[in-house]
Amino acid sequence: MLSPAEQLDILTQGTVTIHSTKELEAKLARGKPLRIKLGVDPTSPDIHLGHAVALRKLRQFQELGHHIVLIIGDFTAMIGDPTGRSTTRPPLSYEEISANAKTYTDQAFLVLDKERTEVVFNGSWFKSMAFTDVIKLNARVTLQQMLQREDFKNRVANSQEVRLHELQYPIMQGWDSVVVRSDVEIGGSDQLFNILVGRDLQKEEGQEPQVVMTLPLLEGLDGVKKMSKSLGNYVGLTDAPKEMFGKLMSIPDELMAKYYLLVLGERLDPAMHPMEAKKQLAAKCVAVYHSATAAQECRDDWDLRFSKRDLTAADLPELTLTDRTDLLGVVLHAFTTLGATISGGDARRLIQQGSVQLNGEKMTDPKATPAWKTGDILKLDKKRTVRLQ
């Protein structure tokens, strides 16, 4: 192992909160592998780059010789983490959660070393709890403590309901830490309250309290809201190479430094041109989650389609025309074919603003009916182009 000071320097990079650095250094100084905990609830089937921020921090711990405990919240997912929510999460069935858990573990190992990761399901201890055990666990926390959570406090202040089962979530996440005897728990900055509950419960059980390590939340492609599959602003770890590359090329320039640090663990060269910085970021991500060959192919294709403007030779998705051949109808059909959702009004505005081009010529009349032919190149916006068939 590296010295405690060297490890601390690596591990504290890109963090928001460490409670406390002194405690972490003391644990590292013992020269023994620490147990590092991350809990994830499989509420959807895919992991995105926002999830990977925490996984990359776990990988740093792994490479420094520490033991990773990945908790799959098959039981807590049925409650749903209320963090950052203004309403109660819709419940998921256990069958849905189990199916999602399979893909979560598979995708987590795109970042983590499988051989050095312990995967546990918190249903294995919560399912066997008697109701008396649940009552005893609840007796350790007060309602006043729970209402200190910002999201609960806001909902009460705004006369929005807080369901009693939601109050269980921080307690259950905290109990996970007791069961796995974690030395450090990692989570997003919005998880601070939950992780601190774990420290309190560990103290009550006579365990040494875990160190709290929180990480920044990664904004999605819109540059505003936290990356989320439900918001459609995400980059999935299993997105096809060209899809991943194209999504990353749409990131706002002002987020580039943050993406370099959180997604790649690198520092952005401030002297690099923003476009080149995006291309390198996109290519490196594709290389990590696919291959170096795929990354180079994506970059070459992007340059061909956008930098060199030679779309005739590019590998483009094909679009077969339907009975509706007016420009607006074709544009709507193209977006649907590409798996994107757009309203008629938004499509009309794209056309009127000159975003839609046919063979390089701007088309600004939504009612126009061009003489379409096979091989025509229809550019829909900055990210989407199709070839007519």
N, C-alpha and C positions, 0 to 999 in steps of 0.2 A: 504493500500500500504506500501511497504518497504520504508525506507528513500531514498532520492535522491542518496546519496552516495552508499547505498547498491544496488539500482537498476543499477546505473552506472557501478558498479563492475561486475554485471552479464551481462549487455547488451554489454559491450565493449569487452568481451572475444571473440576471434576468428575473430575479424574485421581487415580490412586492413586500411581503412580511416574513420575517423569521423570528419566532418567539421561542427561544431567544438564541442569538448567535453564540452567546457564552455557553449555553447548554449544549448546543450542537458541537461546539469545539471540544467540550469536555467529553462528550460521547465518542467523538472521533479519536480523542487522545488515548482511549483504552486499547486501540489497535485491534479491535474485534469487529467483524461484520455487523452492521446495524440492520434492523428490520424496518424497511421503508414501505409504508402503506399508501395505496391509492385505491379508493372505492369508485366504481363506475356502475351506474344503473343502465341496463340495456333497454332503454325506452324506444330505440329505433334500431334498424338493422345495420347501420353503417357508422363508422368512425370518420370524423373529418379532421382537418388540420388544427382546429381549435382544441379537440381532444388530445391531439398529438403533442401539444405543448407540455402537458404533464407527463406523457409517456417518454418524451425526450429527456426530461429531468430524471425520471426513473432510470433511463439508460445510462445517464451520467453516473448515478449511484452504482449501477451494476458494474460499469467499467472501472470503478474505484474499489470494487471488491465487496460491495454490500448486497444484502439479500432483499429481493423485491417480493412483496405480498400484494397481489392484485385481487381485490375483493370484487366479485361480480354480485351486484345487489339484486339478486333474483327476488328477494323478499321485500326490500325497501322500494324496488321499482313498482310494486303493486300499490304503494302509498303515493309515490311521486314526490321528488324533491321540490318543496315550495319555494326554494331560493329564487329570488328575482321575479316571482310570479305575482300577478295582481288578482288571479283567480285560481281556484282549485284545479289541479291537473285532472284530465279525464282518466279513469282507471283503465289499466291494461289487464288482459287475462294472463294467467300463468303460462298458457301455451304460447302466446305472443312473446312474452318475456323470455321463455326458454329458447325459442327460435332466434331471437335477437342476440341472446347470450352467446350462441355458437359463433355467429359472425363477429361479435365483439372480440372474443378471444382469438379467433383466427387473424383478425386485422391488427390487434394489439401487437402480435408477434412480427409485424412488418417493422416495428421499432424496437421492441424488447427482445432480449436473448431468451428464447423459450426454455433452454436448459437451466437458466439461473432465475426462473420466475416461478413462484408458488401461486397457483390460482385456487381461490376458495370461494364458495358461494355462501352468502350470509343466511340463506334459508336453512343451511345445515344446523344452525344453532337457534334461529328464531322460531322455526316450525315446531321445535320440541319444547318451547317455553310454555309452562302452565300459566293460567291467567293470574295466579297469585304472584308469579315471578314478574309478570308485566306490571302489576300494581306496585310491587316493591321497587322496581326500576323507576317507575314514574314518581315515586315518593322522594327520589333523590333530587328532583328538579322542581322549581317553583314556576307558577304561571307568570309571575313577574319576570323571571329570567327569560322565558320563552318570548314574552312580548317585547323584549329588548331587541329582538331581530327586526331589522329595518323594514323588511317586507310585511311581517305581521303587524308591526306598529302602523305602517301606512294604510294597510287594509282596514284596521280597526278605526283609524282616524277618518277614513273615507266611507265609513259605514258599509264596507265590503266584508262578506262573511269569511271567517277563518274556521275551517272544519277541525274538530278535535283530533282526528287522525293525523292531520298535518303537523300538529304539535309533537307527535311521536317521532317524526323523522330525525331531528337533531339528536334525540336520545338514542335512537337505534344506530345512527352513524357513530355516535360516541361509544356505544357498547361494542361495536365492531373492533374498535381500537383496544378495548380490554381483552377481547377474545384472542386476537392475534398478537397481543403484547407488542404493539408497534413502538419503535423508537422515534420515528419521524412520520408525520402524515403530510402528504402533498395534496394540494387542491387549488382551484381557481381562487382569485381574491374574494369572490362572493361566498366562499365556503368557510371564511374565517370563524364565524360563530359556531358552526357545526364542529369544526376541529377543536375549538376551545372546550366544547362540551366533553369531547373525548379525553382531554387532559384532566378535567375535573373528575370524571368517572374513574380514570386510572388511579388518581391520587386516593380516592375513596377505597379502591381495591388493594391499596398498598403497593401499586406499581409505580415505577418512575414515570413521570408524565412525558408524553411524546412532545417532540419539537414540532411547532407549527411552521409549515413552509407554504406560503401562497404565491401563486404566479399570476401574471397579468392575463386578463381576458383578451382573446384575439378578436378584433373586429372582423366582420365578414366582408364580402366583396363590395357591399354598399358603402363601406368605410365608416358606418355609423353604429349599427347594432352588432351585438355579440354574434359570432358565427353560429349559425343554427340551421339545421336541415329544414325545420318547419318554416323558416323565413326565406329559404331558397338562396341564401347568400354564402353558401359553404363550398369548400373544395374537399371532396371525399378522397380518402386514401386509396380507394379502389376505382376512382374515376379513370376512364380510358386516358392514355397519355396525352392525346391531342386536346381532349376536353379539359384535363388538368392544366395543361400549358395555357390554353386560351383563357380559362377563368383567371389564372394568376396574372395574365397580361392586362386584366381589367382593374387591378387594384389601384386605388388612388395613390398618387405619388407620395403624399405625405405619410402614408403608412409603410413605406418601403423599409425604413430603418427598423421598425418594430417587427415586420415580417422576417427580415434577415436574422434578427436576434432570436425570435421565438420559434420560427419554423426551421431555420438552418443552424442556429447557434453561432452565427457569424456577425461580424460588424460590417455595416454598409460603408463602402468607401465613398466619402462625401464628394470626391472629385469625379465619380463615375456619372455619366449621362443617365438621366432617369430611365430612358428607354432601354439602354444597355443593362442597367441594373435590374429591370423587370425581366428581360430575357434570361439573364443569368440566374435569377431567382427561380423562374419557371423551369428552366432546364435542370437546375440542381434538384428541384423537388421531384421532377419526373425521373431523374436518375436514381434518387433515393427509393422511390416507391415502385419503379418499374425497372429501368436499366439505362446505362449510359448511351446505348445505341438508340433507344427510344427517345431519349432527351435530344440527341443530335438530329434525329429525323423530325421531331417537333419543331426545333429551331429552324431547320432548313425550310420546312413547309411554311412556317410563319413568315420567314423572310421572303419566300416566293410569293406568298399571297398578299402580304401587307407592305413589306419594305420595298420589294422590287415591283409590286403591282402586276405581276405576271400570273394572273389567276387562271389563265387557259391551261397551264401545265400543272396546276396544283391539284392535290387529291381532295376533291370536294364531295360532300354528300349530294346524292342525286334527288331531284324532285320530279315526280310525275304529275302533270297537270290534271285537274278534275274538270267537270263541266263548267265551272265558274272560271272565266279567263280574264276578268277585269283585274287591274293591278292590285287593288285592295284585297280582292278574293284570293289571288295567288299569294300575296304576302302573308295573309292569315293562315292559309294552307301550309306555307313553308314553315312558319313558326311552330305550328302544331306538329308537323312532320319531324321537326328537330327536337320535339319534346319540351318546347317552351310555351308559356301561356302569355297571351297578349290580347287586350281588348280591341274591338274595332276602332274605338276612338284613338287609342295609342298607336295603332298601325297607321291610321290616317295621318296622325301628326308626324310620324316617321317619314312618310312619303312627302308630305308638304314641306318638311324641313330639309329635304334633299338627301336624307340618309340612304334611301333606296336607290340603287343604281343597276341599270341593265347594260351589261357589256361595257361598264365604265361610264355610262351616261346617266346623269341624274334624272329620275322620274318623279315629277312633283304633282301629277294629277291622279288621285286615287281612282277616278272613273275610267282612266285610259285603258285601252285594250290593245297592247302591242301585238305585233305579228310574231308570236312566240315560235321558237324553233329549237330542236334538239341541239345541245351544246351551249346554249345561251347561259351566261353567268349572271345570276341575280344576287346582288349584295344587299342584305337586309339591314345591317347595322355594322358597327365596328367589329363585332365578334362573329357574325354569322353570314355565310355565303353559301349558295347552292348552285348546282349545275342542273339545267333543265333536261328532262328526258322525255 
